Amino acid sequence: GWYIDERCKPQVWTRADDADPSNKFMQLISIDPTYTVHVDQNVLIDPAWKQVVVSARVRASPDFNPGSKAASGVTFSFQSEDRKTRVPGGAALVIKSGDGKNWTELEHAVKVPAGAKRVYLQCVVAYTKGTVDFDNVKVRGLK
């Protein structure tokens, strides 16, 4: 599941979609542009995977503007077995604006780097104010 740092808990919500109440999504609300609000997850990599595909649906509130220090959206990197050592690679699925109503589908594929054992995912609202919704955040491997 998703890990939520204590500092971020008051700004992370699970919401039901108005169009489909059975669909739940994460909502991250940033009220201070000097911090990030994020949730994290580690996903084990199958040794047979040659590529990793990260995908998500995101939408941002009309008052959201990208921060100047870092990207908001779904970021991912690779880790070694010890969960502390980063392995070069990864990317960001970046959201730049929104109307608070329409979802944007984001997807990015990268080659699994040598030594990578996990994908470290973050849904993040970085150094800005606004609300970003995250739905169907997925990692899948290609053999």
N, C-alpha and C positions, 0 to 999 in steps of 0.2 A: 504494500500500500504506500500511500504518500506520507512523507514525514513533514510536519509543520513545526518550525522552530517556535519556541514560546513567545518570542518577540512578535512573530507574525500572526499568531492565532487570532487575535481580535480583528484582523483584516482579511481573513480567509473564510469563505462561506461555501456551503453546498446548497445549490438552488435547484428548483424544479423548473423545467422549460415551460413557458406559458402555452406553447403550441402542443407540447406533449409532456404532461405532468409526470409521466413515468421516466422521462429522461432527466437525469441529474447531471449538473456540471459544476465546476469549481469557479468561484468568483473571488478575485483578488482585488482589494480596494487599497490604493495608495493615497494617503493624505499628507505625506511628508516627502518632498522631492530630494531630501538628503539621504534617504534610505532606500533599500529594496524590500519588496514583499515577495516571498517565494515559497514554493513547496518543492520537495525533492523526492526522488525515487531512484533506486539502483535496480538495474535489470541485468540478470546474468546473460552472458553471450554463449550461445551454443557453439562448440568448437568447429562445427561444420559450416557456420555462417561465413560467407565471403564479404557480404555487405550488410549494413544495418539501415533500415528505413524508419525514420521518425516522422509521424504525421499527427496532426491535431486540427480541430476546428477552434478558431478564436474570434472574439469580437471585442471591440473596445468602446467605451462610452464616448459621447461627443466631446467631452472636455479633456480626453486623453491626448497628450502630445508626447512623442518620443523623448526620452531623457538624453542629455548630451554626453553622459559618462559611459553608458552601456545600453545594450539593446533590451527591449521588452519583448516577451514572447516565450517560446519554448527553446531553451538552450540545452545542448547535450555535449558531453565529453566522454572520454574513455578512461577507465581505471584498470590498474593491474590487480592481481589477486589480493593484495593487502588492503585495498580500498583507499589507500592514502596517496599512492603514486599515480599521477596523471600520465596517460599515454598520449602522445601527440595525435591530434585528429579531433573530430567533432565539428559542430556548426551551430547556427542559431536560426530558428524559424521566427522571423521578426515581424511584429505587427507595427504599422506606422500610423494608422488612424482608424476611426470607426464612427458609426452612427448609433451604436447601442442596440441595433436591431438585427442587422445582417451578419451572418457568420462568414468567415473567410477560411477556406481550406488551405492548409500549409503542409508541405511534405518535402523531405530532403533525404537523399540516400548518400552514404559514404562507405568507402571500403573499410573493413575492419582492420585496424592497424595491428602489427605484430605485438604480442604481449598483452593485448586487451582481453580482459576477463569480464568486464561489466560496462554497461552504458549508464552514465550518471545523468539523469534528466532533471531539469529545473523548469517549472513554470514560474515566470518572474515578471514583475512590474518594477523596472529599474530606474531609480532617480528621477521620478516624475510623479505627478498627481493624476488620478483617474482610476477607472475600473476596467479590468480586462477579465473576460470570461474564457474559460478553457474547457473544451469538451472532446471526448474521444481521443485523448492523448495516447498514442500507441507506438510501440517499438516492434518491428518485425524483422526477421532475418531472411536473407536470400542466400541460398546455397550455390 
